[in-house]
């Protein structure tokens, strides 16, 4: 499978959900899968604009992870990083648990 920013969303959601449920080991595994997928995606189809936009949020993600702030990690993944990935793929995305859009 070719890695794209969109393929990174699955591991991203898995990590965020696991961290929110207190399943730290599962969250760490999913976070690792997300980082690997994102790295491959950026190498396969590099987007300088996306990389520049992601950089401060990935740094914040690393800082939250090192502090053991797993809810902060989940928030950054879902509310800061995922929208950037989605924006650069032209897809639609709603964070887990968010209300459905009004018709």
WOFEN-V979231 format. One record per run of one state. SS is the DSSP state (@ for helix, = for strand, . for the rest). FROM is the first residue (numbers start at 1). LEN is the number of residues. If there is no record, write none. Layout:
# WOFEN-V979231
((SS/FROM/LEN) (SS/FROM/LEN))
This chain:
# WOFEN-V979231
((./1/4) (@/5/16) (./21/3) (@/24/21) (./45/3) (@/48/20) (./68/2) (@/70/18) (./88/16))
